[in-house]
Amino acid sequence: MSQHALSLSSIAAKAVSAVMVGWSLFAVGAFSAPLDETQTTSPRIVTAGGSITEIVFALGRGDWVIATDSTSMYPNEAVSLTKLGYFRQLSTEGVLAQQPAMLLGAEATGPSVALEQIAHAGVEVTTFNVDKNLSGLKRLVLDIGEKLSASDNAITLVHDIEKKVEQQKARYADKTLAFNTPIKALFVVANNDRGITVAGKNTVPQALFDTLGIVNIGDAVEGYKVMHAESVLMQNPDIVIAAGHMLRGKSAKDALCTHHALAATFAGIHCLVEAMDSSISLGLSPRFDVALQLVAEHAGKAIEMKQTQNAANSRTSQ
C-alpha cells in the first residue's frame, strides 16, 4: 500500500492563499499530515472516486465535503454535492473553483498534470493506492481516518466491516455444506462480438469471489480485459454477475444470457445472470458485505439447481 501526497509548505501556503482564485501556480514542497484536531473550522474537502467519498461519509466527515467526482453517488447526501466530472479527468480550474483545502482521490485520480497544478495552488492532494481486496479496504479506511483525524471512527468501521463479512461467509458456508464442488463465476463489465470484458486478478469482483471460495473463471487475466467466447464456453460459468450499468431492463439481461459466449454455459442456459451496483462491485466500498450477500444469494440459486439436477440424475440411474 502506498499513499501519495502533494502540498505547499506552510510559508508558501500563506503566500498563495490571496491569489488562489486567479489559479496562480507555485513551486511546492511535499508533505502528508493528518488534519490538526484543534482547528476550529471544518476544512473544505473535494473527494474523487466513489469509494473515497463513501468512506469519508462513513467516518462522519461528510459535512466537510464540498464537491465530488461524478461517480460519487453514495450515500444520498453526496448526490446533491457539486460534481466535478469523472475522477480520472479532473480539471484544475473546476477543482480550484471550490477553494478546497484538500483533495482526496482514488489511485487513478488524474490527470497527473492537473493534480500537480492543484497542489501548486495550495491544495493538499492525496491519492490512495491499496490492494483491491478486503485487506486493502481496511487499509484504505484506516488511512483516510488518519488523514481526517477520525482514527477512532475508522477502527470502529473496520471492525464493523469484519463482523458483517464473517456473517456473510458463515451463511454461504452453510449453503455449501452438502455441495462439495465450488461454484464457478464470471463478472462482466462489457460485451461485444469478440467476447466479453471480464474482471480478472486484482479486482474487487475477484476479492468478492475469493472471500466466499467461489472460482473466478476470469482469473487468468489481469484487471479488466476481454475474454474470448471460446474460453468462456470452455470454463462454463455457473453464474454471471454484471456491472449495474449493463443490465437496465429485462431485454438487456436476456441479451447477455443469449450472448454467444454464454448461451451454452450453465449460467446462460438457466439465465443465472444478476446485476450488481457498480459502486460496490467495482470499488472498495464499506458495503463489502452487501456485495458478498448478493454474490452468495446468486450462487445459492446455482447450488439449488445443481442439487436438484443431481437428485434427478440419481433417481434416473437407479
N, C-alpha and C positions, 0 to 999 in steps of 0.2 A: 504494500500500500504506500502511495506517495501523495503528498499534499503540496500543491504549488501555490505560492502567494506572491503578488506584486504590490508594492505600496510606496508612498513617499516617506521620507524621514519626517519627523515632526517639524523640523525647521522648514523644509520645503513645502509641507502641507500648509503651513500658515501663509507662506508666500503665494500659493496658488489659489487659496480659498476665495480671494477677492475677484479672481478672473476666471473662475471655473465656467461661468455661463458663456464666456467667449471661446470655450474649447481650447484654451492655451495648453500646449504640451510642454512638459519639462523632463529633463533627465532625472532619473529616480534612483534611490537606493531600494533595498528589498528587505522586508521582514514579515513575519506572520505571527501575530499575537492575539490572544483572546481579548474580548472587549473588557474595558475597565468596569468592574461591577459597581464602582462608586459613582459613575456618571449619572447625572440626574435626568437627562433627556434620552429618549429611545433613538438609537441610530437608524438611519434610513437605509434599508437593505433592498437590493434587487436580487432575485433568485432566478437562475437559469437551469431548467431541467425539472421535469415533473417530480422526480424523486427528491431532489433537493428542497423544492418548495413544500412538499408534503411533510418531510421530516422537520423542517423549520416550524411549521404549524403544529406538528405533533409534540414539539418540545416547548410549546407555549410562547413562541416568539413570532407568531403570525402577525401581531399588531405592529411589528417592526418592518414588515414587508410592504414596500410602496409600489412595486411593479414586478412582473414575472415574464417569462417567455410564453409562447403560445401553447406549449404542451402542458403547462401547469394549470390543470382544471380540477384539481382536488387538493384540499376539501372545497366545499361550496364557497367559503369565504374568499378563496383565491380566484374564483371565476370572474368576479367584478373588478379585479385589480387591472391596472393598465398593462396591456400586452405589448411586448417589445419585439415580436416576431419569433422566428424559430431560433432555438438556443445555439445552433451551430452557425447562425448567420446574423449575429447581433450587429447593430450599427453603433459607432462611437457616439454620434450625436443623439440617438434615441435613448441610450443609457444615461448620458450626462445630463440630458434634459430633465431627468428625475432628481438630479442633485443628490445622489446616494453617497453614503459614507463607505459602503461595502457592496461588493458583488460576489455572491456565492454561486458557483456553477458546477455542473456535472463535468466529467472528464472531457467530453467532446465539445464543450462550450467554445465558441470562437466567432469569427476567425481570430487567429493569434495576433494579427496586427491591431485589430480593434481592442483586444484585451490589453495590449501594451499601451495603446493610446489612452484608454480609460484609466489605467494605473498611473500614467504620466500626469493625468489631470487631477490626481489626488485621491482616487478611489482605491481602497484596498481590495484587490481582486484575488480570490482563492478558488481554485478548481480542485476537485477531489477525484482521485484515481484509486478505486478499490476493486478487488476481485468481484466478479459477477456471481456471487453465491451468498449463502446465509451469513457466513463469517464476514464477508465484505459488507453486507448490510449493517451488521452490528458495528463494525469498524466505522462506517460512514456516520451512523447515528452518534457514536461517541465523539468523533472528530468535529462534527457540526455542533454538538453540545458544548465541547470545549471552546470552540470559536465564538459561540454566542453566550458564554458564561452560564450555561444551562447543563452542567455536567451531571448534577443530581437527577434532573429530569431525563437525561439521556440514559443513565444507568437504569432508571425505572422502566423506561420504554424498552430497552434491550431485554430486561427480564420478562416483560410482558410479551414481547415477540417470541422469546424462547419458550415460554409456557404454552402459548397458543400453537406454536409449531409442533411441540411434543404431543399435544392433544390431537392434532390432525394426523400425525404419524401413527399414533396408537389406534385411532379409528380405522385408518386404512389397513393397518396390520390385522385387525380383527376380520376385515373383509377377505383377506388373502389367506387366512389360516387353512382353509380346505382347498386352496388353489395354489399349487406349487410352481406354476410357470409364470415368470414375470410378464406383465403386460408391456407390449411394445407401443410406443407413442411417437408422434411426429408433431412438431409445432410449425405452422405455415404462416408466413408473413406476406407472400405474394404468389401468384401463379401465372404461367404463360404457356405457350405451345411447347417450349423446350422442356419444361418441367415445373417444379415449384421451388420457391425460395424458402428455405427452412432454417430453423435455429439449431446451430451445432454447439461445439465446445465453447466454454467461456461466455455463456449467455444466461440470462435469467431462466428461460424455459429449461435449459439443461439442469440448472440448480434445483428447480421445482421437481423435475423427474428424479434426479439423484436422491433428493430428500425422502421420496416415497419408495425408492427402489424400483422405479419404472425405467425401462430401457428406452433411451432416445435413439431411434434408428438414424437420426441425422448427425450423430456424434463424430462421424468421420470428417466433417467439415469444421472449419474454424469460423466462429461468428455466424453471420447470416449469408448463406450462399445458395446458388441453385443446385438442387439435387435432381438428377435426370430421372425421367419416368421409369426407366428400366431398373434403376437402383431402388426406387420406392417400391415397385412391384416385387422385387426380389426380397426385400426386407419385410414386406407385408405387415404394415402397422395395424394394431388393433383399434387404436383411437387416433383421432386427429384433433388438435386444438389450433384455432386460427386467431390471429390478432383481430381485435374487435372491429377495426375499420373494414375488414374483408367481408364480413357476413352480416350485412344490413339487409334484412328481408329473407324470406324463405327461398326465393329463387337463387340467391347467392349461395346459400347452404347447399341446395340441390346441385348447383353447378359445380361446386367443389367435390361433392360426393361422386359425381359422374365424370370428373376430370380423368383423362386417360391414364394419369399416373396413379390414381386411387381407385378407380371403378372396380377393379378386380381384386382389391385387397379386402380384408375383413372389415376394416373401417369404412371402406367405400360401399361394400355390399349392404351393410347394415346402417349406412349413413351415420356412423358414430363420429360426427363432426360437431364441435362445440366452439363458440366464440368466447374469447376472454378479453376483457378490457385491457387495452394496451398499457394503461398506467400501472397495472400490477403484473403484467406478463412480460413487458419489455424493459421495465425499470425496477430498481431496487426499492420497493415500497415497504413501509412498516406494516402494510396489509399482506405480507407474505403468506400468512396463514389462510387468508381468504382465497388467494390464488391456489394454494395447496388443496383447499376444500373442493374447489371446482374441478381440479385435475383428478382428485380422488373419487369424487362422485361420478365423473365421466368414465374413469377406469372401472369403477364398480359395475357400471352397466355392461361393459365388455365381459367382466368376470361372470356376471349372472348369465349372459348369453352363452358363453363358453361352457359353463357348468350345465346348462340346460341341454346344449348340444351333446356334451359328453354323456349325460344320463341317457339321452335318446339313443345314442350310438351303442351304449352298453346294453340297453334293452333289446336292440335290434340284433346284436351279436349273440344273444343268449338263445 
